Amino acid sequence: MSGRPPVAVTGGAGFIGSHVTTALVAAGHPVLVVDDLSTGRAANLAGVRDEVELLEADVADPGLSRQLRAFGATVVCHLAAAIDVRASVADPVTDAQRNVVGTVAVLQAAVDAGVGKVVFASSGGSVYGSATPPPVPETAPLAPESPYAASKAAAELWFATFRRLHGLRWTALALANVYGPRQDPAGEAGVISLFADRLLAGEPTTIYGDGSQTRDFVHAADVAAAFRVACGPVGDDRRINIGTGVETTVRELHTVLAGLCGAPDQPRTAPARAGELHRSALDAGLARQLLGWAPAIGLADGLAGTVDWIRSTTPARLAGAGQAAAAARGPLRP
């Protein structure tokens, strides 16, 4: 039995969650993954599947507290969420049910199970809105411009309330735009995996807006390292930015990815989408101060590794998609 405290990871079979799970296992923590596998995939845990417990359940399941207590969890890393900004604009009620009510359910389950701390995946790329020019520090006012961002901001009020009521410690890691292996281009993907998947397939790509919009791209492995540290007795009861502080335009990103994929750098353009910011980058000075954290993977290396991963997994993903489509169609008829 490891001497490290047991940790539960909601959404632990998802893109970022699986990286967090892997980092915690590597550090010697027993890990319980809680995931309904609606967007997460058990295959994301292939490297650690024999070393973790996988509970296929929704975070709002009333039995979650019993499972947390049985596992002995002392910390919960809460990453389960609906992450599609456009879907949140189209259907804010469903977004709130999944992201606000789901978070409150996790907090209550944590309290009932005697968990000491929750580490939350917030969104530094959206909670600050566009009022403060980047790189944005944690002292900037919260100004969400989408229901998704509002759900992340609302979570902090719930954390503070549970801290006062029950003494539950918390840390909200406000993440920049996370990328890396395991980000499914066919799912609720980021721009890097979407571009790379289409460029490798020789399919057209689309830039929404004029391409001058910027993002702060941080690798999933670096994000996982921040979660691992935040599971300890540091950074309590506050939001901490996790990003690089560097702005990269979407147009620049497309050029780099086209080169890595050996594809023409000729994206289509379309109108900008509602709820998305024009500029975004985070000041991560507090993370260096409180967590001893700084990004270790540069964008050039990270993009190359991500493209290699997408290239290596494309046949398997296409085969899986074909099998799923066949199953949906049912048996062939003469």
Secondary structure in CASP SS format (residue, H / E / C, confidence):
PFRMAT SS
TARGET T0000
AUTHOR 0000-0000-0000
METHOD secondary structure of the structure
MODEL  1
M C 1.00
S C 1.00
G C 1.00
R C 1.00
P C 1.00
P C 1.00
V E 1.00
A E 1.00
V E 1.00
T E 1.00
G C 1.00
G C 1.00
A C 1.00
G C 1.00
F H 1.00
I H 1.00
G H 1.00
S H 1.00
H H 1.00
V H 1.00
T H 1.00
T H 1.00
A H 1.00
L H 1.00
V H 1.00
A H 1.00
A C 1.00
G C 1.00
H C 1.00
P C 1.00
V E 1.00
L E 1.00
V E 1.00
V E 1.00
D C 1.00
D C 1.00
L C 1.00
S C 1.00
T C 1.00
G C 1.00
R C 1.00
A H 1.00
A H 1.00
N H 1.00
L H 1.00
A C 1.00
G C 1.00
V C 1.00
R H 1.00
D H 1.00
E H 1.00
V E 1.00
E E 1.00
L E 1.00
L E 1.00
E C 1.00
A C 1.00
D C 1.00
V C 1.00
A C 1.00
D C 1.00
P C 1.00
G C 1.00
L H 1.00
S H 1.00
R H 1.00
Q H 1.00
L H 1.00
R H 1.00
A H 1.00
F H 1.00
G C 1.00
A C 1.00
T C 1.00
V E 1.00
V E 1.00
C E 1.00
H E 1.00
L C 1.00
A C 1.00
A C 1.00
A C 1.00
I C 1.00
D C 1.00
V H 1.00
R H 1.00
A H 1.00
S H 1.00
V H 1.00
A H 1.00
D C 1.00
P H 1.00
V H 1.00
T H 1.00
D H 1.00
A H 1.00
Q H 1.00
R H 1.00
N H 1.00
V H 1.00
V H 1.00
G H 1.00
T H 1.00
V H 1.00
A H 1.00
V H 1.00
L H 1.00
Q H 1.00
A H 1.00
A H 1.00
V H 1.00
D H 1.00
A H 1.00
G C 1.00
V C 1.00
G C 1.00
K E 1.00
V E 1.00
V E 1.00
F E 1.00
A E 1.00
S E 1.00
S E 1.00
G C 1.00
G C 1.00
S C 1.00
V C 1.00
Y C 1.00
G C 1.00
S C 1.00
A C 1.00
T C 1.00
P C 1.00
P C 1.00
P C 1.00
V E 1.00
P C 1.00
E C 1.00
T C 1.00
A C 1.00
P C 1.00
L C 1.00
A C 1.00
P C 1.00
E C 1.00
S C 1.00
P H 1.00
Y H 1.00
A H 1.00
A H 1.00
S H 1.00
K H 1.00
A H 1.00
A H 1.00
A H 1.00
E H 1.00
L H 1.00
W H 1.00
F H 1.00
A H 1.00
T H 1.00
F H 1.00
R H 1.00
R H 1.00
L H 1.00
H H 1.00
G C 1.00
L C 1.00
R E 1.00
W E 1.00
T E 1.00
A E 1.00
L E 1.00
A E 1.00
L E 1.00
A C 1.00
N E 1.00
V E 1.00
Y E 1.00
G C 1.00
P C 1.00
R C 1.00
Q C 1.00
D C 1.00
P C 1.00
A C 1.00
G C 1.00
E C 1.00
A C 1.00
G C 1.00
V H 1.00
I H 1.00
S H 1.00
L H 1.00
F H 1.00
A H 1.00
D H 1.00
R H 1.00
L H 1.00
L H 1.00
A H 1.00
G C 1.00
E C 1.00
P C 1.00
T C 1.00
T E 1.00
I E 1.00
Y E 1.00
G C 1.00
D C 1.00
G C 1.00
S C 1.00
Q C 1.00
T E 1.00
R E 1.00
D C 1.00
F E 1.00
V E 1.00
H E 1.00
A H 1.00
A H 1.00
D H 1.00
V H 1.00
A H 1.00
A H 1.00
A H 1.00
F H 1.00
R H 1.00
V H 1.00
A H 1.00
C C 1.00
G C 1.00
P C 1.00
V C 1.00
G C 1.00
D C 1.00
D C 1.00
R E 1.00
R E 1.00
I E 1.00
N E 1.00
I E 1.00
G C 1.00
T C 1.00
G C 1.00
V C 1.00
E C 1.00
T E 1.00
T E 1.00
V H 1.00
R H 1.00
E H 1.00
L H 1.00
H H 1.00
T H 1.00
V H 1.00
L H 1.00
A H 1.00
G H 1.00
L H 1.00
C H 1.00
G C 1.00
A C 1.00
P C 1.00
D C 1.00
Q C 1.00
P C 1.00
R E 1.00
T E 1.00
A E 1.00
P C 1.00
A C 1.00
R C 1.00
A C 1.00
G C 1.00
E C 1.00
L C 1.00
H C 1.00
R C 1.00
S C 1.00
A C 1.00
L E 1.00
D C 1.00
A C 1.00
G H 1.00
L H 1.00
A H 1.00
R H 1.00
Q H 1.00
L H 1.00
L H 1.00
G C 1.00
W C 1.00
A C 1.00
P C 1.00
A C 1.00
I C 1.00
G C 1.00
L H 1.00
A H 1.00
D H 1.00
G H 1.00
L H 1.00
A H 1.00
G H 1.00
T H 1.00
V H 1.00
D H 1.00
W H 1.00
I H 1.00
R H 1.00
S H 1.00
T H 1.00
T H 1.00
P H 1.00
A H 1.00
R H 1.00
L H 1.00
A H 1.00
G H 1.00
A H 1.00
G H 1.00
Q H 1.00
A H 1.00
A H 1.00
A H 1.00
A H 1.00
A H 1.00
R H 1.00
G C 1.00
P C 1.00
L C 1.00
R C 1.00
P C 1.00
END
